[in-house]
């Protein structure tokens, strides 16, 4: 199994199927990374791991808020239409049911069809895609599907809708 630790500015690849070995290596590099970060004034990076050559990054609430202000990045909610209607949506995201994702992001949907359906330009394979769902599980699976389709800048909003709802509620209560 190939494991990739993806930091914001570097990649570490480990070829080992032993998870204990992975934990040992990660625990030994973490203090070194923190030491490097201390000298460069960078914060501890968000990172993700991947298996089977599928590299998927993770983003949090604040990152998603910033991403939504950037029109060349796309937040995709993979919940069903019914779920979105019942609970709400992240403003600026588009809803593509996970069961339709491969068809919509794949070659079966033209640029014109995508624009007609979502009011957005169909993403290129290098466009940053951030997947969201209710809690994060379907978002991870959808991110893997996107990588299988050739997309290379794929991220998951950890916590997804539940996290978004709680954080925006807290922000509104504090104002």
Secondary structure, DSSP 4 states (H G I P E B T S, - for coil): -EEEEE-SS-EEEEE-S-HHHHHHHHHHHHHHHHHHHHHHTPPPPP-EEESTT---EEE-HHHHHHHHT-TTSEEEE-S-HHHHHHH---TT-EE--GGGHHHHHSTTS-HHHHHHHHSSPPPPTTS-EEEE-SSSHHHHHHHHHHHHTT--SEEEETTHHHHHHHHHHHHHHH-
